């Protein structure tokens, strides 16, 4: 499932984050890449131990906890602390698949990367190129979203970032370990959840609401790994 989640951060939050990002020192983005990814990666990144990056990451995590669409789609068990990257002057990231397991730096904690997420901080008219291109069983998808919007997709997908030929593309990226590791099962649960919510809105007293809600939780109970 590839899903766009709008307005994860407000316009004021984006403005505040942009000020912090623009005033920081960026380093070579290959510091967090695996062996194969490092050969394809050409961008800039904030160091993981950067205190500003940690605070911005906490802002993102809090916003995600309060976002019903993200919670329904991701069913998060663990979220890797958000990282921040910058593409400019022709920089790009060639085709790659994200590492299956990510170690949280400085801790014993590991995150299985079921889902990848990119949260945009630059608006599309601020830069040329820079599209996130995701390949899945349904084809090739090119993604370039407004600031504050997020794209969520299976981390097993082959993907790349096209060269940025004008301006700068600022974004946060991170991974989610879901309670339900299988993408097909997560998609069924998400579609069922959306249908139940729509039925509750249209016909709140319909007896099928309880039946379908029970079905949702019984499937979640069967598939969840917590």
C-alpha positions in Angstrom: 0.0 0.0 0.0 1.3 3.4 -1.0 -0.6 6.2 0.9 -0.4 10.0 0.9 -1.2 11.5 4.4 -1.9 15.2 4.1 -1.1 17.9 6.6 0.9 15.9 9.2 2.4 19.2 10.3 0.7 22.6 10.2 1.9 25.6 8.2 3.3 27.1 11.4 5.1 23.9 12.4 6.6 23.7 8.9 7.8 27.3 9.1 9.4 26.7 12.5 11.1 23.5 11.3 12.4 25.1 8.1 14.1 27.8 10.1 15.9 25.2 12.2 16.9 23.1 9.2 18.2 26.1 7.2 20.4 27.3 10.1 22.1 23.9 10.7 25.2 22.3 9.3 24.7 19.4 6.9 27.0 16.4 6.4 27.4 13.7 3.8 24.2 11.6 3.7 26.1 8.4 3.2 26.8 8.2 7.0 23.5 6.3 7.5 23.6 4.3 4.3 24.3 0.6 4.0 27.1 -0.7 1.8 25.0 -1.0 -1.4 22.9 2.2 -0.7 26.1 4.3 -0.1 27.1 3.7 -3.7 23.9 5.2 -5.0 23.4 7.9 -2.4 24.3 11.6 -3.0 22.7 14.0 -0.6 23.2 15.9 2.6 21.9 14.9 6.1 21.7 16.2 9.6 23.8 14.0 12.0 21.7 11.6 14.1 23.2 13.1 17.3 22.2 16.6 16.3 20.0 18.0 19.2 17.9 20.1 16.8 17.2 17.1 14.7 16.1 15.1 17.8 13.7 17.9 18.8 12.3 18.1 15.3 11.9 14.4 15.3 9.9 14.5 18.5 7.6 17.0 16.9 7.0 14.7 14.0 6.4 11.7 16.3 3.9 13.6 18.4 2.1 14.7 15.3 1.9 11.1 14.0 0.5 9.8 17.3 -2.4 12.3 16.8 -3.0 11.5 13.1 -5.8 8.9 12.8 -5.0 8.1 9.1 -1.3 7.3 9.9 -2.3 5.2 12.9 -4.8 3.2 10.9 -2.6 2.6 7.9 0.7 1.9 9.7 -0.5 0.2 12.9 2.9 1.3 14.4 4.7 -0.8 17.0 8.0 1.1 16.8 9.0 4.2 14.8 12.7 4.9 14.0 13.7 8.4 15.2 13.1 10.7 12.1 16.2 11.7 10.1 16.5 14.7 7.8 18.0 15.1 4.4 18.6 17.8 1.7 19.1 17.4 -2.0 20.5 20.2 -4.2 22.9 20.9 -7.1 22.0 17.8 -9.0 22.1 15.4 -6.0 20.0 12.2 -6.2 19.6 8.7 -4.7 19.7 5.8 -7.1 17.6 2.7 -7.0 17.8 0.9 -3.7 15.8 -1.0 -1.1 16.0 0.1 2.5 17.8 -2.1 5.1 15.5 -4.7 6.7 16.7 -3.9 10.2 17.8 -0.5 11.5 19.8 -0.1 14.8 18.9 3.1 16.7 22.2 4.7 17.2 23.5 4.7 20.8 20.9 2.2 22.0 20.4 -1.5 21.9 17.0 -1.1 20.1 16.4 -2.3 16.6 13.5 -1.6 14.3 12.3 -3.9 11.6 11.5 -1.7 8.6 8.1 -2.7 7.4 7.2 0.8 6.2 9.2 3.7 4.9 8.0 7.3 5.2 9.0 10.6 3.7 7.7 13.9 5.1 8.2 16.9 2.8 9.4 20.3 4.1 9.8 22.0 0.7 6.9 22.8 -1.6 7.0 21.4 -5.1 7.5 24.8 -6.7 10.6 25.5 -4.7 12.7 22.9 -6.6 12.9 21.0 -9.9 13.3 17.3 -9.9 13.6 15.5 -6.6 10.6 13.2 -7.1 10.5 10.1 -4.9 9.9 7.2 -7.4 8.5 4.0 -5.9 8.1 0.7 -7.8 5.6 -1.8 -6.6 3.4 -4.6 -8.1 1.0 -2.0 -9.5 3.7 0.0 -11.4 5.9 3.0 -10.9 4.7 5.9 -8.8 6.3 9.4 -8.8 5.7 11.4 -5.6 6.3 15.1 -5.0 4.1 16.4 -2.2 3.4 19.8 -0.6 5.3 20.7 2.6 3.8 19.0 5.6 2.5 16.0 3.7 3.8 12.5 4.1 4.1 9.5 1.8 3.9 6.0 3.4 5.0 2.9 1.4 6.4 -0.6 2.0 10.1 -0.5 2.8 10.5 -3.6 0.6 9.8 -1.4 -2.5 12.5 -0.5 -4.9 12.7 3.3 -5.0 14.9 6.3 -5.8 15.0 10.1 -5.7 15.5 11.9 -9.0 18.2 14.6 -9.3 17.3 18.1 -7.9 18.3 20.5 -10.6 17.0 23.8 -9.1 16.5 24.8 -5.5 16.7 22.4 -2.5 14.5 19.6 -1.4 14.2 19.3 2.4 12.5 16.3 4.0 12.4 13.9 6.9 12.6 10.2 6.4 12.1 7.3 8.8 10.8 3.7 9.1 8.0 2.0 11.0 7.8 -1.5 12.5 4.1 -2.3 12.2 2.2 -4.6 14.6 1.2 -6.3 11.3 4.3 -7.0 9.2 2.5 -8.3 6.1 1.6 -5.5 3.7 -1.4 -7.3 2.3 -2.8 -7.9 5.7 -2.3 -4.3 6.7 -4.1 -3.2 3.6 -7.1 -5.4 4.3 -7.3 -4.0 7.9 -6.9 -0.4 6.7 -9.6 -0.8 4.0 -11.9 -2.4 6.6 -11.3 0.3 9.1 -12.0 3.0 6.5 -15.3 1.3 5.6 -16.4 1.0 9.2 -15.7 4.7 9.9 -17.6 5.7 6.8 -20.6 3.5 7.8 -20.5 4.9 11.3 -20.6 8.4 9.8 -23.4 7.7 7.4 -25.6 5.3 9.4 -24.3 5.4 13.0 -27.0 3.0 14.4 -26.6 0.4 11.6 -26.2 -3.0 13.3 -23.4 -3.9 10.9 -21.1 -1.4 12.6 -20.7 -3.7 15.6 -20.3 -6.8 13.4 -17.6 -5.2 11.2 -15.8 -3.7 14.2 -15.7 -7.1 15.7 -14.3 -8.6 12.5 -11.6 -5.9 12.4 -10.4 -6.6 15.9 -10.5 -10.4 15.4 -8.4 -10.1 12.3 -6.0 -7.7 14.1 -5.8 -10.2 17.0 -4.9 -13.0 14.5 -2.3 -11.0 12.6 -0.7 -8.7 15.1 2.8 -9.4 16.4 3.3 -7.4 19.6 
